[in-house]
């Protein structure tokens, strides 16, 4: 099925550990995004990639790095996890179509840092 | 400055009744889009409805309609004939289309539908 695939779905890390969240889309979208969702905060943008070969910071980039590996894949890396990074992470992709311009979301990764 | 404001943290509605979820936005871009997403307890983000700033008519998708009042900068979601399965978190979001911009979300409204 076409869409956005995120792995893993769940992860528990110890403070200071590193990990990479993987995201792949097969919708031929140019743009990809990483959001985090915290209770009462809505979704906040961490990083995005407007097109292959470019990445930019969003609202809450501190403590994260990203890689746009190719048009399909966009990974999010936590180099040294902190309890404040406990959250649900969503990857999304989109076209730049101005008629809709909506995003397609992955199913999310629930990350707990202890 | 917050671009999307959802003032209702939670809403209750009885089954089969209509409910309106409020959303106001702030932008100086004449070209923008407004979106509503549903997030059930399972966690996925489900796109519901879209309204473009130049659209002359309010958007409708089945039981969902968007009450778009451009001068007041509001984009309220109306759900008619509520169903138990409508219980979820609802997010309003906006994307500005002049130049490149990303989707900005409100903090959401939790809707509970009772029998």
Contacts between the chains, C-beta under 8 A, distances in Angstrom:
chain1	res1	chain2	res2	distance
A	33	B	102	6.4
A	33	B	103	7.6
A	35	B	105	8.0
A	40	B	9	7.8
A	40	B	107	6.2
A	41	B	107	6.3
A	42	B	4	8.0
A	42	B	91	6.3
A	42	B	105	4.3
A	42	B	106	5.7
A	42	B	107	4.3
A	42	B	108	5.5
A	43	B	45	8.0
A	43	B	91	7.0
A	43	B	105	4.4
A	44	B	105	7.7
A	45	B	102	5.5
A	45	B	103	7.9
A	45	B	104	7.7
A	48	B	102	5.6
A	50	B	100	5.5
A	58	B	102	6.8
A	88	B	43	6.8
A	90	B	45	6.5
A	92	B	45	7.8
A	92	B	103	7.8
A	94	B	103	7.7
A	96	B	100	7.4
A	98	B	31	6.9
A	98	B	33	7.5
A	98	B	52	7.7
A	98	B	97	4.7
A	99	B	52	7.0
A	100	B	33	7.1
A	100	B	50	5.4
A	101	B	33	5.2
A	101	B	95	5.2
A	101	B	97	6.6
A	102	B	33	7.6
A	102	B	35	5.6
A	102	B	47	5.4
A	102	B	50	5.9
A	102	B	95	8.0
A	102	B	103	7.8
A	103	B	45	8.0
A	103	B	47	7.7
A	103	B	103	5.6
A	104	B	47	7.8
A	105	B	44	6.9
A	105	B	45	4.0
A	107	B	43	6.9
A	107	B	44	5.3
A	108	B	43	5.1
A	108	B	44	6.9
A	108	B	45	7.9
A	110	B	43	7.8
